[in-house]
Amino acid sequence: MNRPRPRPSLLLPLLALLLLAACDVAPEPVFPEEAWERWDSPEAGGLSSEALQAVQDRVEEMSTSAMMIVTGGRVAWEYGDVTEVSYLASVRKSILAMLYGIEVERGTIDLDRTLEAMGIDDVQGLTPDERQATTRHLIASRSGIYHPASNPGDNLADAPERGSQPPGAYYLYSNWDFNAAGTAFEVQSGRDLFDALHEDLALPLGMRDFDRERHVKGGNMEQSVHPSYHMHLSTRDMARIGYLALREGRWHDTQLVPREWMAEMTGVITPVHEMNPEGRREGPHGYGYMWWVWDGEAATGPWEGAYAGVGAVGQYIVALPVLDMVVAHKTVPGGGRSVAHPDFWELMGLVVDAAEGGGS
């Protein structure tokens, strides 16, 4: 029996729908191999060469040692010696948060386990109430424990009276929380966190400049038994960390960090209107699990869903999902080299301007 042939007038809309559906399929993401791929020009990577000149001029006025802008998995712009290794300051905390996600999925870490259950205390002794703080409180910097830390660089000087805030009730950027989070990681996982950094991130990401031997814990152990765990990476390896985050924990075909954890970690745990001290509420950032997260009115346009690892004197990893962009920036500490936070955020504004100009 002869079947009726579809009329062209019916086929054309169907073909159009199929073409539209094909266009909606996102291309497979690009990942760096031994070296990062590069765009042929900033414009190919979605940036304006003309607008990037303002970025170049500003960077040359600052103490920046190196900086990379990665869009779509390729280097769109680069400055300085991206191979030079130096310490990351507080960006270490953001990287530890990623390691936490790996161990949580493995079942070795219970985020709601208390300090008491883990046997965690300190030189001055923690109160029974303080020992009810959990690992989750530590990585959100909401433990309510205002014990001196083994290293400076936080807001403990602005802490309320000790014992006045129950665990979970009050955000304060505290190195005691972050250092104790390092201890809690090791107690629960049974691993040295630097070994975890090497095995679970540096090796699978193909970091070019990582040296396990450079990683040693330190601090004033008479003040607190929980040491700092400073990390040392190059700018190009920092960019790999940022790109892993941007790709929601995936690297090539492997989900290194659980996708659900990445969303929780870089989501708003503490909204900007709850940040402390109160001066922090005037900025664009709330806080996730050891990542600074754009929140409120600031989290719009190119900044929607953006987050950053932030360290003293100029260490930054910034991810902007709307622009499919990672920015890695560092200084090599010493000799007075430092980039203040307001100066860096101004620089990031110029980077976003270059991206918006490149897409026009």
C-alpha positions in Angstrom: 0.0 0.0 0.0 1.3 3.4 -0.9 1.7 5.6 2.2 1.0 9.3 1.8 4.1 11.4 1.8 4.5 14.2 4.3 3.9 17.6 2.8 6.8 20.0 2.7 4.8 22.5 4.6 4.8 20.0 7.6 8.4 19.0 7.2 9.9 22.5 7.3 8.7 23.4 10.8 9.9 20.0 12.0 13.4 20.6 10.6 13.5 24.0 12.1 12.7 22.6 15.6 15.4 19.9 15.2 17.9 22.6 14.2 16.9 24.7 17.2 17.3 21.7 19.5 20.7 21.0 18.1 21.8 24.6 18.7 20.7 24.3 22.4 23.1 21.4 23.0 26.1 22.9 24.8 29.5 22.0 23.4 31.7 19.7 25.4 33.9 21.7 27.7 37.6 22.1 27.0 40.1 21.1 29.6 43.8 21.8 29.8 46.1 18.9 29.2 49.8 19.4 30.0 49.5 23.0 29.0 46.5 25.4 28.8 45.1 25.9 25.3 45.0 29.6 24.2 42.5 31.6 22.2 43.8 33.0 19.0 42.9 36.4 20.2 41.1 38.0 23.2 38.0 38.5 21.0 37.9 34.8 20.2 37.7 34.3 23.9 34.9 36.8 24.4 37.1 39.7 25.5 37.7 43.2 24.0 41.4 43.9 23.3 40.7 47.6 23.6 39.0 47.1 27.0 41.8 44.8 28.2 44.3 47.6 27.8 42.6 49.2 30.9 43.2 45.9 32.7 46.9 45.8 31.6 47.4 49.5 32.7 45.9 48.9 36.1 47.8 45.6 36.7 51.1 47.4 35.9 50.3 50.0 38.6 49.8 47.2 41.2 52.1 44.7 42.9 50.5 41.8 40.8 53.1 39.1 40.0 50.9 37.1 37.7 47.3 36.9 36.5 45.3 34.7 34.1 41.9 35.1 32.6 40.4 31.8 31.3 37.2 31.7 29.3 35.6 28.6 27.9 38.6 26.6 29.2 41.2 28.5 27.2 43.6 31.3 28.2 42.2 34.6 26.9 44.7 36.9 28.6 47.8 36.5 30.8 50.2 38.7 32.7 53.5 38.0 34.5 55.2 34.7 35.4 52.3 32.3 35.8 54.7 29.4 36.8 56.1 31.1 39.9 55.0 29.3 43.1 54.1 31.1 46.3 51.8 30.7 49.3 48.0 31.2 48.8 47.2 32.7 52.2 43.5 32.2 52.9 42.7 30.6 49.5 44.0 27.5 51.3 40.6 27.4 53.0 38.6 27.3 49.7 40.7 24.4 48.5 40.2 22.5 51.8 36.5 22.9 51.2 36.8 21.1 47.9 38.7 18.3 49.7 35.9 18.1 52.2 33.4 17.4 49.5 35.4 14.4 48.3 35.6 12.9 51.7 32.0 13.5 52.5 31.0 11.5 49.4 33.4 8.7 50.5 31.6 8.6 53.8 34.6 9.3 55.9 33.4 12.7 57.1 30.2 13.5 58.9 29.7 17.3 58.8 27.4 17.1 61.8 29.8 15.4 64.1 30.6 17.5 67.1 34.0 18.6 68.4 33.3 16.6 71.5 32.7 13.5 69.5 35.9 14.0 67.6 37.9 14.7 70.8 38.9 18.2 69.6 39.9 20.7 72.3 42.5 23.4 72.6 45.2 24.8 75.0 42.9 27.0 77.0 40.2 24.4 77.0 36.8 24.6 75.2 33.6 24.9 77.2 31.0 22.1 77.1 28.8 24.3 74.9 31.6 25.2 72.5 32.4 21.5 72.1 28.9 21.0 70.6 30.0 22.9 67.5 30.1 20.7 64.4 32.4 20.4 61.5 29.7 22.1 59.4 29.9 25.1 61.8 33.7 25.2 61.3 33.7 25.3 57.5 30.9 27.9 57.5 32.9 30.0 60.2 29.9 29.9 62.5 31.2 27.9 65.4 30.7 30.5 68.1 34.2 29.7 69.4 36.3 32.7 69.9 39.5 31.0 71.1 42.8 32.6 69.8 44.0 31.1 66.6 47.6 29.9 65.9 48.0 32.5 63.1 46.6 36.0 62.4 44.6 37.3 59.5 41.0 37.2 60.6 38.3 39.1 62.4 38.7 37.6 65.9 39.6 41.1 67.2 35.9 41.9 66.4 34.5 38.8 68.1 31.7 39.1 70.6 32.2 38.0 74.2 33.3 34.4 74.4 30.3 32.1 75.1 27.8 34.7 74.0 26.9 33.0 70.7 25.8 29.4 70.4 27.2 27.2 67.6 25.7 28.1 64.3 24.1 31.4 65.3 26.7 34.0 64.3 29.1 34.3 61.4 32.6 35.6 62.1 35.7 35.1 59.8 37.9 33.2 62.2 41.1 31.4 61.7 40.4 29.3 64.8 37.4 27.8 62.9 39.4 27.3 59.7 42.4 25.7 61.4 40.2 23.5 63.5 38.5 22.5 60.2 41.9 21.2 59.1 42.2 19.2 62.3 38.6 17.9 61.9 39.4 16.8 58.3 42.4 14.8 59.4 40.7 13.3 62.4 37.7 12.1 60.5 39.3 11.1 57.2 42.5 9.6 58.7 44.5 11.4 56.1 47.0 14.3 56.1 45.3 17.1 54.3 48.4 17.9 52.2 48.5 14.3 51.1 44.8 14.7 50.1 45.6 17.9 48.2 48.4 16.0 46.3 46.5 12.8 45.6 42.9 14.1 45.1 43.5 17.4 43.3 47.1 18.1 42.2 47.6 14.8 40.4 44.2 14.4 38.7 44.2 18.1 37.7 47.7 17.7 36.2 49.2 20.6 38.1 52.5 21.6 36.6 54.2 23.2 39.5 53.0 21.4 42.6 55.6 20.3 45.2 54.3 18.2 48.1 57.5 18.9 50.1 56.8 22.6 50.3 53.7 22.0 52.3 54.2 22.1 56.0 51.8 23.1 58.8 52.8 25.9 61.2 51.7 28.6 63.6 52.0 29.4 67.3 51.2 26.1 68.9 51.4 27.6 72.4 48.4 29.8 71.4 46.4 27.0 69.7 47.1 23.4 68.9 45.4 23.7 65.6 48.0 24.7 63.0 47.6 26.7 59.8 48.0 24.7 56.6 49.4 27.1 54.1 49.4 25.9 50.5 51.8 26.9 47.7 50.7 27.0 44.1 51.5 28.8 40.8 49.0 31.0 39.1 48.5 28.5 36.3 47.7 25.8 38.8 45.4 28.1 40.8 43.5 28.5 37.5 43.1 24.7 37.3 41.4 24.8 40.8 39.2 27.6 39.6 38.3 25.8 36.4 37.4 22.6 38.3 35.1 24.7 40.4 33.6 26.4 37.3 33.0 22.9 35.8 31.1 22.0 39.0 33.8 19.5 40.2 34.2 17.7 36.8 37.5 17.2 35.1 37.3 15.7 31.7 35.0 12.7 32.2 35.6 12.3 36.0 33.6 14.0 38.7 36.4 14.7 41.1 34.3 16.7 43.6 30.6 15.9 43.8 28.4 18.3 41.8 25.9 18.7 44.7 28.7 19.6 47.1 30.1 22.2 44.7 26.7 23.9 44.5 26.3 23.8 48.3 29.9 25.0 49.0 29.6 28.0 46.7 26.0 28.8 47.6 25.0 31.3 50.2 25.3 29.8 53.7 25.6 33.3 55.3 23.8 36.0 53.4 25.5 39.4 53.1 23.1 41.0 55.6 24.3 38.5 58.3 28.0 39.1 57.8 30.1 40.2 60.7 31.5 42.6 61.7 28.8 44.9 60.3 31.2 46.6 57.9 31.2 43.4 55.8 27.5 43.9 55.1 28.4 46.9 52.9 30.3 44.6 50.4 29.0 42.3 47.7 29.8 39.0 49.5 28.0 36.5 51.6 29.8 33.3 52.6 29.5 29.7 51.7 31.8 26.9 52.9 35.1 28.7 52.9 34.3 30.5 49.7 33.1 34.2 49.3 29.9 34.3 47.4 28.3 37.3 45.6 24.9 37.9 47.2 21.9 40.2 47.3 21.8 43.1 44.8 25.4 42.5 43.9 24.7 39.0 42.5 23.2 40.1 39.2 24.2 40.3 35.6 27.8 38.9 35.1 28.1 38.5 38.9 25.2 36.1 39.3 26.4 32.9 40.8 29.9 34.2 41.2 32.3 33.2 44.0 35.9 33.6 45.0 38.7 32.2 47.1 40.4 35.3 48.7 43.8 35.5 50.4 45.9 38.2 51.9 48.2 40.5 50.0 46.7 39.6 46.6 45.8 35.9 46.2 42.5 35.3 44.4 40.6 32.6 42.5 37.4 34.0 41.0 34.8 32.1 39.1 32.0 33.8 37.1 29.7 31.1 35.7 27.6 33.6 33.6 30.8 34.5 31.7 32.2 31.0 31.7 35.3 32.7 33.2 38.0 32.0 35.8 40.5 34.6 37.0 43.6 33.6 38.9 45.7 36.4 40.5 48.6 36.4 42.8 51.4 38.4 44.3 54.7 36.8 45.6 54.7 38.0 49.2 57.8 39.9 50.5 59.3 43.3 49.8 56.1 45.0 50.5 54.3 43.5 47.5 50.6 43.5 48.2 47.3 44.1 46.4 44.5 45.4 48.7 41.0 43.8 48.3 39.3 47.0 47.1 42.0 47.4 44.4 41.5 43.9 43.2 37.7 44.2 43.0 38.1 47.3 41.0 40.4 45.3 38.7 37.7 42.6 38.4 35.3 45.3 37.3 37.6 46.1 34.5 37.8 42.5 33.5 34.1 42.2 33.4 33.9 45.4 31.3 36.3 43.7 28.9 34.1 40.6 28.7 31.0 42.7 28.1 32.8 44.7 25.5 34.0 41.5 23.8 30.5 40.2 23.5 29.0 43.3 22.0 
